């Protein structure tokens, strides 16, 4: 991150040679949201990125310069406490009069609950539309996996789904006790920026908040947000075109982070190896996913840059499925206005190339 936290920007919108010294000081938690804020602030100023590219947003220790950026901020944008739980304390401790916007909680934002199971039905958004025989087969597989691996009393075959949820509860409680900040069990999925519709909506939310703090530049913020929304509309069509040729194929992701993307483009995953990126999958969960790979002719298993490739190999044992890598945070991209559309575009390309 640049040592100059809030560089001054001179554009044709200002008199020649006059720097925008009054641009608001803005801090943002993760790179995709920083990208959206940067797009809205073009021609006015540059926001500060708090979480360094490539770092885990769940567990993060602020550098002195990043703590100063929060302390000095007039506006703070962050996704949610489920994604960057430490931000809540950071904002409360370091900021005083700043306007703080938790984007996933803003009105009009799509929120999706966590999926608690390893396997997902291919219902394209209709929970009642999956095939009954496939559902029965899945539950039979769940029964065998839990009989062999789950730690619960015998004789409860009628409550396999409850046992699976309880097992996930126990895993997350254990990680919480060990100091791991996984997603809060039962809360909304925090990966909301992977919905392109949320991204477009947030551009308007960001512009409205900045306009309130900095009314002199309100027209620029609104114009930038509208231009960004038009760009995302074009991108949505582009991504649909990338995915259309491979829609009939099945894929597995490493951790369940992509349902917002799946819903935006009606492109459902078959399952996730891990419920959270803060915990390793149990042997029972790996067995479930291995069964899905075999039963549904899964052609692609997708990892992420920071995850253990050995787990992917275990899931793919005996399968001819290909592998690919998804990057939901843009870890290898240059922070800036182009990062957010590039993250979504690259997800689509990685899927299409793997499938």
C-alpha positions as CSV (number, residue, x, y, z in Angstrom):
1,X,0.0,0.0,0.0
2,X,1.2,3.5,-0.8
3,X,2.8,5.4,2.1
4,X,0.9,8.4,0.9
5,X,-2.4,7.4,2.4
6,X,-4.6,9.9,0.7
7,X,-2.9,11.3,-2.4
8,X,-4.3,14.4,-3.9
9,X,-5.8,14.2,-7.4
10,X,-5.9,16.9,-10.0
11,X,-8.3,16.4,-12.9
12,X,-10.0,18.5,-15.6
13,X,-12.9,18.9,-13.1
14,X,-10.8,21.3,-11.1
15,X,-9.1,24.6,-12.0
16,X,-5.6,24.0,-13.5
17,X,-2.9,23.6,-10.9
18,X,-5.4,23.5,-7.9
19,X,-5.1,20.4,-5.7
20,X,-8.2,18.9,-4.1
21,X,-7.0,19.4,-0.5
22,X,-10.5,19.0,0.9
23,X,-11.1,15.5,-0.5
24,X,-12.6,13.4,2.3
25,X,-10.4,10.9,4.1
26,X,-11.8,7.5,3.4
27,X,-10.8,4.0,4.7
28,X,-12.0,0.7,3.2
29,X,-11.4,-2.9,4.5
30,X,-10.9,-5.2,1.6
31,X,-9.7,-4.7,-2.0
32,X,-13.0,-5.4,-3.9
33,X,-14.8,-2.8,-1.8
34,X,-11.9,-0.5,-2.1
35,X,-12.2,-0.8,-5.8
36,X,-15.9,0.3,-5.8
37,X,-15.1,3.2,-3.5
38,X,-12.2,4.2,-5.8
39,X,-14.5,4.2,-8.8
40,X,-16.9,6.5,-7.1
41,X,-14.1,8.9,-5.9
42,X,-12.4,9.2,-9.3
43,X,-11.6,12.8,-9.9
44,X,-11.9,13.7,-6.2
45,X,-9.5,11.6,-4.1
46,X,-8.2,8.1,-3.3
47,X,-9.4,5.9,-0.4
48,X,-7.0,4.0,1.8
49,X,-7.0,0.2,1.7
50,X,-6.8,-1.4,5.2
51,X,-6.3,-5.1,4.5
52,X,-3.2,-5.6,2.4
53,X,-3.6,-7.5,-0.9
54,X,-3.2,-11.3,-0.4
55,X,-3.8,-11.2,3.4
56,X,-6.6,-13.0,5.1
57,X,-9.4,-10.5,6.0
58,X,-10.6,-12.7,8.9
59,X,-7.5,-12.5,11.0
60,X,-5.6,-9.3,10.5
61,X,-3.2,-7.2,12.5
62,X,-3.2,-3.6,11.5
63,X,0.1,-2.0,10.5
64,X,0.8,1.4,12.1
65,X,0.0,3.2,8.8
66,X,-3.3,1.3,8.5
67,X,-4.3,2.1,12.1
68,X,-3.6,5.8,11.3
69,X,-5.8,5.6,8.2
70,X,-8.7,4.4,10.3
71,X,-8.0,6.9,13.0
72,X,-7.9,9.8,10.5
73,X,-10.9,8.6,8.4
74,X,-14.0,10.7,7.9
75,X,-15.7,7.8,6.2
76,X,-15.2,4.0,6.7
77,X,-16.7,1.4,4.3
78,X,-16.5,-2.3,5.2
79,X,-18.3,-5.4,4.1
80,X,-19.5,-6.9,7.4
81,X,-18.4,-8.2,10.8
82,X,-18.7,-11.7,9.4
83,X,-15.8,-10.9,6.9
84,X,-13.6,-8.6,8.9
85,X,-14.7,-9.2,12.5
86,X,-11.8,-7.2,14.0
87,X,-12.9,-4.1,12.1
88,X,-15.8,-3.5,14.6
89,X,-13.3,-3.0,17.5
90,X,-10.9,-1.1,15.2
91,X,-13.6,1.4,14.2
92,X,-14.9,1.8,17.7
93,X,-11.4,2.2,19.2
94,X,-9.7,4.3,16.5
95,X,-12.4,6.4,14.9
96,X,-14.4,9.1,16.6
97,X,-16.6,11.1,14.3
98,X,-16.3,9.0,11.2
99,X,-19.4,7.9,9.2
100,X,-19.2,4.1,9.2
101,X,-21.0,2.0,6.6
102,X,-21.3,-1.8,6.9
103,X,-22.3,-2.5,3.3
104,X,-23.9,-5.9,3.7
105,X,-26.3,-4.4,6.2
106,X,-27.5,-1.5,4.0
107,X,-31.0,-1.5,2.7
108,X,-31.5,-3.1,-0.7
109,X,-28.5,-5.4,-0.3
110,X,-29.0,-9.1,-1.1
111,X,-28.2,-11.2,1.9
112,X,-27.8,-15.0,1.7
113,X,-27.7,-17.4,4.7
114,X,-24.8,-19.8,5.1
115,X,-25.3,-23.2,3.4
116,X,-24.7,-25.7,6.2
117,X,-24.2,-28.9,4.1
118,X,-21.3,-30.1,2.0
119,X,-23.5,-30.8,-1.0
120,X,-25.8,-28.4,-2.9
121,X,-28.9,-29.3,-4.9
122,X,-28.9,-28.0,-8.5
123,X,-32.2,-26.2,-8.2
124,X,-31.2,-22.8,-9.7
125,X,-32.7,-20.9,-6.8
126,X,-35.8,-23.1,-6.3
127,X,-35.3,-25.0,-3.0
128,X,-38.2,-27.3,-3.9
129,X,-37.2,-28.0,-7.4
130,X,-34.4,-30.7,-7.0
131,X,-34.9,-34.2,-8.0
132,X,-36.3,-36.4,-5.2
133,X,-34.2,-39.4,-6.2
134,X,-31.0,-37.4,-6.1
135,X,-32.0,-36.0,-2.7
136,X,-32.7,-39.6,-1.4
137,X,-29.3,-40.7,-2.7
138,X,-27.6,-37.8,-1.1
139,X,-29.2,-38.5,2.3
140,X,-28.2,-42.2,2.0
141,X,-24.6,-41.1,1.4
142,X,-24.8,-38.7,4.4
143,X,-26.0,-41.6,6.6
144,X,-23.0,-43.7,5.7
145,X,-20.5,-40.8,6.2
146,X,-21.9,-39.9,9.5
147,X,-22.1,-43.4,10.8
148,X,-18.4,-43.8,10.1
149,X,-17.1,-40.4,11.2
150,X,-19.5,-38.2,13.2
151,X,-19.4,-38.3,17.0
152,X,-23.0,-38.9,17.9
153,X,-25.0,-41.7,19.5
154,X,-26.2,-44.6,17.5
155,X,-29.8,-45.0,16.5
156,X,-30.6,-41.5,15.2
157,X,-30.9,-42.2,11.5
158,X,-34.0,-40.0,11.3
159,X,-31.9,-36.9,12.2
160,X,-28.9,-37.1,9.8
161,X,-29.3,-33.5,8.7
162,X,-29.5,-32.2,12.3
163,X,-26.4,-34.3,13.1
164,X,-24.5,-32.7,10.2
165,X,-25.4,-29.2,11.3
166,X,-24.4,-30.1,14.9
167,X,-21.1,-31.4,13.7
168,X,-20.5,-28.1,11.9
169,X,-21.5,-26.2,15.1
170,X,-18.9,-28.2,17.1
171,X,-16.2,-27.6,14.5
172,X,-16.7,-23.8,14.5
173,X,-17.0,-23.6,18.3
174,X,-13.7,-25.5,18.6
175,X,-12.0,-23.1,16.2
176,X,-13.5,-20.1,18.0
177,X,-12.1,-21.3,21.2
178,X,-8.7,-21.7,19.6
179,X,-8.8,-18.0,18.5
180,X,-9.8,-18.6,14.9
181,X,-12.2,-16.1,13.6
182,X,-14.3,-18.1,11.2
183,X,-17.7,-17.0,9.9
184,X,-20.3,-16.8,12.6
185,X,-22.4,-19.9,12.3
186,X,-26.0,-19.2,11.4
187,X,-25.4,-15.6,10.2
188,X,-25.5,-14.3,6.7
189,X,-22.8,-15.3,4.2
190,X,-20.4,-12.3,4.2
191,X,-19.1,-12.7,0.6
192,X,-21.7,-10.3,-0.7
193,X,-19.5,-8.4,-3.1
194,X,-19.5,-11.5,-5.3
195,X,-23.0,-10.6,-6.3
196,X,-22.6,-8.2,-9.2
197,X,-26.0,-6.8,-8.3
198,X,-24.8,-6.0,-4.8
199,X,-21.7,-4.3,-6.3
200,X,-23.9,-2.1,-8.5
201,X,-26.1,-1.3,-5.5
202,X,-23.2,-0.4,-3.3
203,X,-21.9,2.1,-5.8
204,X,-25.0,4.1,-5.2
205,X,-24.7,3.6,-1.4
206,X,-21.1,4.8,-1.5
207,X,-21.9,7.8,-3.6
208,X,-24.8,8.8,-1.3
209,X,-22.6,8.6,1.8
210,X,-19.7,10.5,0.3
211,X,-22.1,13.2,-1.0
212,X,-23.4,13.6,2.5
213,X,-19.9,14.1,3.9
214,X,-18.6,16.1,0.9
215,X,-21.6,17.9,-0.8
216,X,-19.3,20.0,-3.0
217,X,-18.3,16.9,-4.9
218,X,-21.8,15.2,-4.8
219,X,-22.3,15.6,-8.5
220,X,-19.1,13.8,-9.3
221,X,-19.8,11.0,-6.9
222,X,-23.3,10.4,-8.4
223,X,-21.9,10.6,-12.0
224,X,-19.1,8.1,-11.2
225,X,-21.5,5.7,-9.5
226,X,-23.9,5.8,-12.5
227,X,-21.0,5.2,-14.9
228,X,-19.8,2.3,-12.7
229,X,-23.3,0.8,-12.7
230,X,-23.4,0.9,-16.5
231,X,-20.0,-0.7,-16.7
232,X,-21.2,-3.6,-14.4
233,X,-24.3,-4.1,-16.5
234,X,-22.1,-4.6,-19.5
235,X,-19.9,-6.9,-17.5
236,X,-22.9,-9.0,-16.3
237,X,-23.7,-9.7,-20.0
238,X,-20.0,-10.5,-20.7
239,X,-19.8,-13.0,-17.8
240,X,-23.0,-14.7,-18.8
241,X,-21.5,-15.2,-22.3
242,X,-18.3,-16.7,-20.7
243,X,-20.4,-19.2,-18.7
244,X,-23.1,-20.1,-21.2
245,X,-21.0,-22.8,-23.0
246,X,-20.3,-24.7,-19.8
247,X,-23.6,-24.4,-17.9
248,X,-24.5,-28.1,-18.0
249,X,-21.3,-29.1,-16.2
250,X,-20.7,-29.6,-12.5
251,X,-18.0,-28.2,-10.2
252,X,-16.9,-28.3,-6.6
253,X,-15.3,-25.3,-4.7
254,X,-12.9,-25.5,-1.9
255,X,-14.9,-23.4,0.6
256,X,-18.4,-22.1,0.4
257,X,-17.8,-18.5,-0.6
258,X,-19.4,-18.2,-4.1
259,X,-23.1,-18.5,-3.7
260,X,-23.6,-14.8,-4.4
261,X,-21.7,-15.3,-7.7
262,X,-23.7,-18.5,-8.4
263,X,-27.0,-16.7,-7.8
264,X,-26.1,-13.7,-9.9
265,X,-25.3,-15.9,-12.9
266,X,-27.6,-18.9,-12.2
267,X,-24.5,-21.1,-12.2
268,X,-24.7,-23.3,-9.1
269,X,-21.8,-25.3,-7.5
270,X,-22.4,-28.9,-6.6
271,X,-20.7,-28.6,-3.2
272,X,-17.9,-27.2,-1.1
273,X,-15.1,-29.1,0.5
274,X,-15.0,-26.8,3.5
275,X,-17.7,-24.8,5.2
276,X,-15.3,-22.0,6.1
277,X,-11.8,-20.9,5.1
278,X,-11.0,-20.8,8.8
279,X,-11.3,-24.6,9.3
280,X,-10.2,-27.8,7.7
281,X,-12.9,-30.1,6.4
282,X,-13.7,-33.2,8.4
283,X,-13.1,-36.7,7.0
284,X,-16.9,-37.1,6.8
285,X,-17.3,-33.9,4.7
286,X,-14.5,-35.0,2.4
287,X,-16.2,-38.4,1.9
288,X,-19.5,-36.7,1.0
289,X,-17.8,-34.5,-1.6
290,X,-15.8,-37.5,-3.0
291,X,-19.2,-39.2,-3.5
292,X,-20.6,-36.2,-5.3
293,X,-17.6,-36.0,-7.6
294,X,-18.2,-39.6,-8.6
295,X,-22.0,-39.5,-8.7
296,X,-22.6,-36.3,-10.6
297,X,-19.6,-36.5,-13.0
298,X,-18.0,-33.4,-11.5
299,X,-15.5,-32.2,-14.1
300,X,-13.8,-29.4,-12.0
301,X,-12.6,-29.0,-8.4
302,X,-11.6,-25.4,-7.7
303,X,-9.1,-24.3,-5.0
304,X,-8.0,-20.9,-3.8
305,X,-4.4,-19.6,-3.6
306,X,-3.9,-20.1,0.1
307,X,-5.4,-23.5,0.6
308,X,-3.8,-26.9,1.1
309,X,-3.5,-28.7,-2.3
310,X,-3.3,-32.0,-0.5
311,X,-7.0,-31.7,0.4
312,X,-7.9,-31.2,-3.3
313,X,-5.9,-34.3,-4.2
314,X,-7.8,-36.3,-1.6
315,X,-11.1,-35.2,-3.0
316,X,-10.1,-36.0,-6.5
317,X,-8.6,-39.4,-5.7
318,X,-9.8,-41.7,-8.5
319,X,-11.4,-38.9,-10.5
320,X,-10.5,-37.4,-13.8
321,X,-11.8,-33.9,-12.8
322,X,-9.6,-31.0,-13.6
323,X,-8.5,-28.4,-11.1
324,X,-8.5,-24.6,-11.2
325,X,-8.0,-21.7,-8.9
326,X,-10.5,-19.0,-7.8
327,X,-9.5,-15.7,-6.3
328,X,-12.5,-13.9,-4.7
329,X,-10.4,-11.1,-3.2
330,X,-8.1,-10.2,-6.1
331,X,-5.0,-11.1,-4.2
332,X,-2.8,-10.9,-7.4
333,X,-4.5,-7.8,-8.8
334,X,-3.4,-4.2,-8.5
335,X,-5.7,-2.3,-6.1
336,X,-7.9,0.3,-7.9
337,X,-11.1,0.9,-9.8
338,X,-10.4,-2.0,-12.2
339,X,-10.0,-4.6,-9.5
340,X,-13.6,-5.3,-8.8
341,X,-14.7,-6.1,-12.3
342,X,-11.5,-8.0,-12.9
343,X,-12.3,-10.2,-9.8
344,X,-15.7,-11.2,-11.2
345,X,-14.5,-11.6,-14.8
346,X,-11.5,-13.8,-13.6
347,X,-13.9,-16.0,-11.6
348,X,-15.9,-16.7,-14.7
349,X,-12.9,-17.3,-16.8
350,X,-11.4,-19.7,-14.3
351,X,-14.7,-21.6,-14.1
352,X,-15.0,-21.8,-17.9
353,X,-11.4,-22.9,-18.4
354,X,-11.7,-25.6,-15.8
355,X,-15.0,-27.0,-16.9
